[in-house]
Amino acid sequence: MPDQAGREGRRFAIGRFAMKQHQYFVLYDYGQGGAWAVVEASRKENITERFPELQVFDKRPGWMTDDQAARLEAGSLDLERPSGLLADILKERS
């Protein structure tokens, strides 16, 4: 079933409980520009707690085309296994 932003959520199991994953658009503003990505998480707050550097959005920004959004969604990042932009942020912290 689609969530409020119209994207299908994935389910994954933790122990005996199934958690629904949602896709959120995120922006990392690095001062002279920004990098967009899509992150999969069960709750928006899980992203902001782990990556306070990111702005998290329930749906894509109005200026973003369908093609741009589809590319980001196809390469969505898993909050529990940071790669791409998330891995870069973790590297910057150290």
Residue pairs with C-beta under 8 A, 6 or more apart in sequence:
1 8
1 9
2 8
2 9
3 9
3 22
4 58
4 59
5 22
5 23
5 58
5 59
5 60
6 59
7 22
7 23
7 73
9 20
9 21
9 22
9 23
10 20
10 21
10 40
11 18
11 19
11 20
11 21
12 18
12 19
12 21
13 19
19 42
20 42
21 40
21 41
21 42
22 40
22 41
22 42
22 43
22 44
23 38
23 39
23 40
23 73
23 76
24 38
24 39
24 40
24 41
24 44
24 47
24 56
24 57
24 58
25 36
25 37
25 38
25 56
25 57
25 58
25 59
25 60
25 61
25 64
25 69
25 72
26 36
26 37
26 38
26 39
26 47
26 51
26 54
26 55
26 56
26 57
26 85
27 34
27 35
27 36
27 54
27 55
27 57
28 34
28 35
28 36
28 37
28 53
28 54
28 55
28 85
28 89
29 55
35 85
36 64
36 72
37 72
37 75
37 76
37 77
37 84
37 85
37 86
38 72
38 73
38 75
38 76
38 77
39 47
39 54
39 56
39 76
39 77
39 78
39 79
39 86
40 76
40 77
40 78
40 79
41 47
41 79
44 56
44 58
46 79
47 54
47 56
47 79
48 54
48 56
50 79
51 86
51 89
53 89
54 89
60 69
75 84
77 83
77 84
77 85
77 86
79 86
82 89
82 90
